[in-house]
Amino acid sequence: MIEFVHPWIIAGLLCVPIIIWWHKYKGKSLEGS
């Protein structure tokens, strides 16, 4: 069943880098202001 990837798994994998990037972006914006 490798061909079938559950949408939630894709969403989870995408959320990880987005959350990390968001925290870095928020941290930089908070330091800037």
PDBQT receptor file of N, H, CA, C and O in Angstrom, charges set to zero:
ATOM      1  N   MET A   1       0.851  -1.212   0.000  1.00  0.00    +0.000 N 
ATOM      2  CA  MET A   1       0.000   0.000   0.000  1.00  0.00    +0.000 C 
ATOM      3  C   MET A   1       0.879   1.252   0.000  1.00  0.00    +0.000 C 
ATOM      4  O   MET A   1       0.460   2.323   0.439  1.00  0.00    +0.000 OA
ATOM      5  N   ILE A   2       2.094   1.094  -0.497  1.00  0.00    +0.000 N 
ATOM      6  H   ILE A   2       2.435   0.224  -0.853  1.00  0.00    +0.000 HD
ATOM      7  CA  ILE A   2       2.992   2.260  -0.520  1.00  0.00    +0.000 C 
ATOM      8  C   ILE A   2       2.478   3.290  -1.529  1.00  0.00    +0.000 C 
ATOM      9  O   ILE A   2       2.671   4.493  -1.356  1.00  0.00    +0.000 OA
ATOM     10  N   GLU A   3       1.819   2.800  -2.587  1.00  0.00    +0.000 N 
ATOM     11  H   GLU A   3       1.662   1.822  -2.728  1.00  0.00    +0.000 HD
ATOM     12  CA  GLU A   3       1.334   3.725  -3.618  1.00  0.00    +0.000 C 
ATOM     13  C   GLU A   3       0.277   4.658  -3.046  1.00  0.00    +0.000 C 
ATOM     14  O   GLU A   3       0.142   5.795  -3.497  1.00  0.00    +0.000 OA
ATOM     15  N   PHE A   4      -0.482   4.178  -2.045  1.00  0.00    +0.000 N 
ATOM     16  H   PHE A   4      -0.372   3.254  -1.679  1.00  0.00    +0.000 HD
ATOM     17  CA  PHE A   4      -1.544   4.997  -1.458  1.00  0.00    +0.000 C 
ATOM     18  C   PHE A   4      -1.023   5.704  -0.217  1.00  0.00    +0.000 C 
ATOM     19  O   PHE A   4      -0.657   5.072   0.774  1.00  0.00    +0.000 OA
ATOM     20  N   VAL A   5      -0.999   7.032  -0.295  1.00  0.00    +0.000 N 
ATOM     21  H   VAL A   5      -1.296   7.545  -1.100  1.00  0.00    +0.000 HD
ATOM     22  CA  VAL A   5      -0.547   7.808   0.867  1.00  0.00    +0.000 C 
ATOM     23  C   VAL A   5      -1.732   8.560   1.434  1.00  0.00    +0.000 C 
ATOM     24  O   VAL A   5      -2.399   9.308   0.718  1.00  0.00    +0.000 OA
ATOM     25  N   HIS A   6      -1.997   8.367   2.716  1.00  0.00    +0.000 N 
ATOM     26  H   HIS A   6      -1.455   7.760   3.297  1.00  0.00    +0.000 HD
ATOM     27  CA  HIS A   6      -3.155   9.013   3.337  1.00  0.00    +0.000 C 
ATOM     28  C   HIS A   6      -2.974  10.526   3.349  1.00  0.00    +0.000 C 
ATOM     29  O   HIS A   6      -1.898  11.013   3.697  1.00  0.00    +0.000 OA
ATOM     30  N   PRO A   7      -4.009  11.278   2.976  1.00  0.00    +0.000 N 
ATOM     31  CA  PRO A   7      -3.920  12.751   2.944  1.00  0.00    +0.000 C 
ATOM     32  C   PRO A   7      -3.438  13.325   4.267  1.00  0.00    +0.000 C 
ATOM     33  O   PRO A   7      -2.716  14.322   4.281  1.00  0.00    +0.000 OA
ATOM     34  N   TRP A   8      -3.829  12.707   5.384  1.00  0.00    +0.000 N 
ATOM     35  H   TRP A   8      -4.415  11.897   5.372  1.00  0.00    +0.000 HD
ATOM     36  CA  TRP A   8      -3.407  13.232   6.697  1.00  0.00    +0.000 C 
ATOM     37  C   TRP A   8      -1.906  13.091   6.868  1.00  0.00    +0.000 C 
ATOM     38  O   TRP A   8      -1.270  13.932   7.504  1.00  0.00    +0.000 OA
ATOM     39  N   ILE A   9      -1.328  12.020   6.297  1.00  0.00    +0.000 N 
ATOM     40  H   ILE A   9      -1.845  11.337   5.781  1.00  0.00    +0.000 HD
ATOM     41  CA  ILE A   9       0.125  11.835   6.400  1.00  0.00    +0.000 C 
ATOM     42  C   ILE A   9       0.829  12.946   5.629  1.00  0.00    +0.000 C 
ATOM     43  O   ILE A   9       1.820  13.505   6.097  1.00  0.00    +0.000 OA
ATOM     44  N   ILE A  10       0.305  13.262   4.439  1.00  0.00    +0.000 N 
ATOM     45  H   ILE A  10      -0.501  12.807   4.060  1.00  0.00    +0.000 HD
ATOM     46  CA  ILE A  10       0.890  14.338   3.636  1.00  0.00    +0.000 C 
ATOM     47  C   ILE A  10       0.776  15.656   4.386  1.00  0.00    +0.000 C 
ATOM     48  O   ILE A  10       1.732  16.429   4.447  1.00  0.00    +0.000 OA
ATOM     49  N   ALA A  11      -0.398  15.909   4.957  1.00  0.00    +0.000 N 
ATOM     50  H   ALA A  11      -1.174  15.281   4.908  1.00  0.00    +0.000 HD
ATOM     51  CA  ALA A  11      -0.606  17.159   5.698  1.00  0.00    +0.000 C 
ATOM     52  C   ALA A  11       0.354  17.231   6.876  1.00  0.00    +0.000 C 
ATOM     53  O   ALA A  11       0.917  18.289   7.155  1.00  0.00    +0.000 OA
ATOM     54  N   GLY A  12       0.543  16.120   7.565  1.00  0.00    +0.000 N 
ATOM     55  H   GLY A  12       0.085  15.260   7.339  1.00  0.00    +0.000 HD
ATOM     56  CA  GLY A  12       1.449  16.103   8.719  1.00  0.00    +0.000 C 
ATOM     57  C   GLY A  12       2.879  16.401   8.302  1.00  0.00    +0.000 C 
ATOM     58  O   GLY A  12       3.579  17.169   8.962  1.00  0.00    +0.000 OA
ATOM     59  N   LEU A  13       3.316  15.784   7.190  1.00  0.00    +0.000 N 
ATOM     60  H   LEU A  13       2.747  15.160   6.654  1.00  0.00    +0.000 HD
ATOM     61  CA  LEU A  13       4.684  16.006   6.726  1.00  0.00    +0.000 C 
ATOM     62  C   LEU A  13       4.870  17.450   6.283  1.00  0.00    +0.000 C 
ATOM     63  O   LEU A  13       5.949  18.017   6.453  1.00  0.00    +0.000 OA
ATOM     64  N   LEU A  14       3.819  18.053   5.711  1.00  0.00    +0.000 N 
ATOM     65  H   LEU A  14       2.943  17.592   5.573  1.00  0.00    +0.000 HD
ATOM     66  CA  LEU A  14       3.926  19.437   5.249  1.00  0.00    +0.000 C 
ATOM     67  C   LEU A  14       3.887  20.403   6.426  1.00  0.00    +0.000 C 
ATOM     68  O   LEU A  14       4.519  21.459   6.388  1.00  0.00    +0.000 OA
ATOM     69  N   CYS A  15       3.146  20.043   7.471  1.00  0.00    +0.000 N 
ATOM     70  H   CYS A  15       2.632  19.186   7.501  1.00  0.00    +0.000 HD
ATOM     71  CA  CYS A  15       2.990  20.954   8.616  1.00  0.00    +0.000 C 
ATOM     72  C   CYS A  15       4.290  21.112   9.388  1.00  0.00    +0.000 C 
ATOM     73  O   CYS A  15       4.550  22.173   9.956  1.00  0.00    +0.000 OA
ATOM     74  N   VAL A  16       5.111  20.062   9.414  1.00  0.00    +0.000 N 
ATOM     75  H   VAL A  16       4.900  19.200   8.953  1.00  0.00    +0.000 HD
ATOM     76  CA  VAL A  16       6.348  20.130  10.209  1.00  0.00    +0.000 C 
ATOM     77  C   VAL A  16       7.253  21.269   9.745  1.00  0.00    +0.000 C 
ATOM     78  O   VAL A  16       7.585  22.132  10.558  1.00  0.00    +0.000 OA
ATOM     79  N   PRO A  17       7.670  21.316   8.467  1.00  0.00    +0.000 N 
ATOM     80  CA  PRO A  17       8.539  22.415   8.020  1.00  0.00    +0.000 C 
ATOM     81  C   PRO A  17       7.847  23.761   8.085  1.00  0.00    +0.000 C 
ATOM     82  O   PRO A  17       8.495  24.780   8.328  1.00  0.00    +0.000 OA
ATOM     83  N   ILE A  18       6.524  23.782   7.868  1.00  0.00    +0.000 N 
ATOM     84  H   ILE A  18       5.997  22.955   7.670  1.00  0.00    +0.000 HD
ATOM     85  CA  ILE A  18       5.787  25.053   7.921  1.00  0.00    +0.000 C 
ATOM     86  C   ILE A  18       5.816  25.606   9.339  1.00  0.00    +0.000 C 
ATOM     87  O   ILE A  18       6.038  26.800   9.539  1.00  0.00    +0.000 OA
ATOM     88  N   ILE A  19       5.590  24.735  10.329  1.00  0.00    +0.000 N 
ATOM     89  H   ILE A  19       5.409  23.765  10.166  1.00  0.00    +0.000 HD
ATOM     90  CA  ILE A  19       5.592  25.183  11.731  1.00  0.00    +0.000 C 
ATOM     91  C   ILE A  19       6.990  25.673  12.109  1.00  0.00    +0.000 C 
ATOM     92  O   ILE A  19       7.134  26.711  12.755  1.00  0.00    +0.000 OA
ATOM     93  N   ILE A  20       8.030  24.916  11.701  1.00  0.00    +0.000 N 
ATOM     94  H   ILE A  20       7.913  24.073  11.176  1.00  0.00    +0.000 HD
ATOM     95  CA  ILE A  20       9.408  25.322  12.018  1.00  0.00    +0.000 C 
ATOM     96  C   ILE A  20       9.701  26.672  11.383  1.00  0.00    +0.000 C 
ATOM     97  O   ILE A  20      10.266  27.556  12.029  1.00  0.00    +0.000 OA
ATOM     98  N   TRP A  21       9.317  26.837  10.107  1.00  0.00    +0.000 N 
ATOM     99  H   TRP A  21       8.859  26.120   9.583  1.00  0.00    +0.000 HD
ATOM    100  CA  TRP A  21       9.559  28.110   9.410  1.00  0.00    +0.000 C 
ATOM    101  C   TRP A  21       8.787  29.240  10.076  1.00  0.00    +0.000 C 
ATOM    102  O   TRP A  21       9.295  30.353  10.210  1.00  0.00    +0.000 OA
ATOM    103  N   TRP A  22       7.550  28.949  10.494  1.00  0.00    +0.000 N 
ATOM    104  H   TRP A  22       7.137  28.045  10.385  1.00  0.00    +0.000 HD
ATOM    105  CA  TRP A  22       6.700  29.976  11.107  1.00  0.00    +0.000 C 
ATOM    106  C   TRP A  22       7.321  30.457  12.411  1.00  0.00    +0.000 C 
ATOM    107  O   TRP A  22       7.348  31.657  12.684  1.00  0.00    +0.000 OA
ATOM    108  N   HIS A  23       7.825  29.509  13.227  1.00  0.00    +0.000 N 
ATOM    109  H   HIS A  23       7.803  28.534  13.005  1.00  0.00    +0.000 HD
ATOM    110  CA  HIS A  23       8.442  29.896  14.501  1.00  0.00    +0.000 C 
ATOM    111  C   HIS A  23       9.682  30.745  14.239  1.00  0.00    +0.000 C 
ATOM    112  O   HIS A  23       9.919  31.725  14.946  1.00  0.00    +0.000 OA
ATOM    113  N   LYS A  24      10.475  30.385  13.235  1.00  0.00    +0.000 N 
ATOM    114  H   LYS A  24      10.283  29.589  12.660  1.00  0.00    +0.000 HD
ATOM    115  CA  LYS A  24      11.670  31.172  12.910  1.00  0.00    +0.000 C 
ATOM    116  C   LYS A  24      11.258  32.555  12.422  1.00  0.00    +0.000 C 
ATOM    117  O   LYS A  24      11.868  33.556  12.797  1.00  0.00    +0.000 OA
ATOM    118  N   TYR A  25      10.221  32.612  11.583  1.00  0.00    +0.000 N 
ATOM    119  H   TYR A  25       9.726  31.799  11.278  1.00  0.00    +0.000 HD
ATOM    120  CA  TYR A  25       9.765  33.892  11.036  1.00  0.00    +0.000 C 
ATOM    121  C   TYR A  25       9.227  34.781  12.153  1.00  0.00    +0.000 C 
ATOM    122  O   TYR A  25       9.533  35.972  12.209  1.00  0.00    +0.000 OA
ATOM    123  N   LYS A  26       8.416  34.188  13.053  1.00  0.00    +0.000 N 
ATOM    124  H   LYS A  26       8.168  33.220  13.007  1.00  0.00    +0.000 HD
ATOM    125  CA  LYS A  26       7.863  34.952  14.173  1.00  0.00    +0.000 C 
ATOM    126  C   LYS A  26       8.991  35.438  15.076  1.00  0.00    +0.000 C 
ATOM    127  O   LYS A  26       8.969  36.575  15.547  1.00  0.00    +0.000 OA
ATOM    128  N   GLY A  27       9.971  34.578  15.316  1.00  0.00    +0.000 N 
ATOM    129  H   GLY A  27       9.989  33.654  14.933  1.00  0.00    +0.000 HD
ATOM    130  CA  GLY A  27      11.082  34.955  16.189  1.00  0.00    +0.000 C 
ATOM    131  C   GLY A  27      11.847  36.138  15.612  1.00  0.00    +0.000 C 
ATOM    132  O   GLY A  27      12.210  37.059  16.343  1.00  0.00    +0.000 OA
ATOM    133  N   LYS A  28      12.097  36.118  14.294  1.00  0.00    +0.000 N 
ATOM    134  H   LYS A  28      11.802  35.370  13.700  1.00  0.00    +0.000 HD
ATOM    135  CA  LYS A  28      12.829  37.210  13.660  1.00  0.00    +0.000 C 
ATOM    136  C   LYS A  28      12.002  38.490  13.690  1.00  0.00    +0.000 C 
ATOM    137  O   LYS A  28      12.534  39.568  13.956  1.00  0.00    +0.000 OA
ATOM    138  N   SER A  29      10.704  38.376  13.417  1.00  0.00    +0.000 N 
ATOM    139  H   SER A  29      10.272  37.501  13.200  1.00  0.00    +0.000 HD
ATOM    140  CA  SER A  29       9.849  39.569  13.380  1.00  0.00    +0.000 C 
ATOM    141  C   SER A  29       9.733  40.162  14.780  1.00  0.00    +0.000 C 
ATOM    142  O   SER A  29       9.680  41.383  14.934  1.00  0.00    +0.000 OA
ATOM    143  N   LEU A  30       9.693  39.299  15.810  1.00  0.00    +0.000 N 
ATOM    144  H   LEU A  30       9.736  38.307  15.685  1.00  0.00    +0.000 HD
ATOM    145  CA  LEU A  30       9.594  39.800  17.181  1.00  0.00    +0.000 C 
ATOM    146  C   LEU A  30      10.891  40.506  17.572  1.00  0.00    +0.000 C 
ATOM    147  O   LEU A  30      10.859  41.533  18.250  1.00  0.00    +0.000 OA
ATOM    148  N   GLU A  31      12.036  39.958  17.145  1.00  0.00    +0.000 N 
ATOM    149  H   GLU A  31      12.062  39.124  16.594  1.00  0.00    +0.000 HD
ATOM    150  CA  GLU A  31      13.314  40.581  17.466  1.00  0.00    +0.000 C 
ATOM    151  C   GLU A  31      13.453  41.902  16.725  1.00  0.00    +0.000 C 
ATOM    152  O   GLU A  31      14.022  42.859  17.248  1.00  0.00    +0.000 OA
ATOM    153  N   GLY A  32      12.922  41.949  15.486  1.00  0.00    +0.000 N 
ATOM    154  H   GLY A  32      12.460  41.171  15.061  1.00  0.00    +0.000 HD
ATOM    155  CA  GLY A  32      13.037  43.167  14.687  1.00  0.00    +0.000 C 
ATOM    156  C   GLY A  32      12.243  44.305  15.305  1.00  0.00    +0.000 C 
ATOM    157  O   GLY A  32      12.686  45.453  15.297  1.00  0.00    +0.000 OA
ATOM    158  N   SER A  33      11.058  43.987  15.844  1.00  0.00    +0.000 N 
ATOM    159  H   SER A  33      10.697  43.054  15.851  1.00  0.00    +0.000 HD
ATOM    160  CA  SER A  33      10.217  45.030  16.419  1.00  0.00    +0.000 C 
ATOM    161  C   SER A  33      10.606  45.239  17.875  1.00  0.00    +0.000 C 
ATOM    162  O   SER A  33      10.019  46.080  18.556  1.00  0.00    +0.000 OA
TER     163      SER A  33
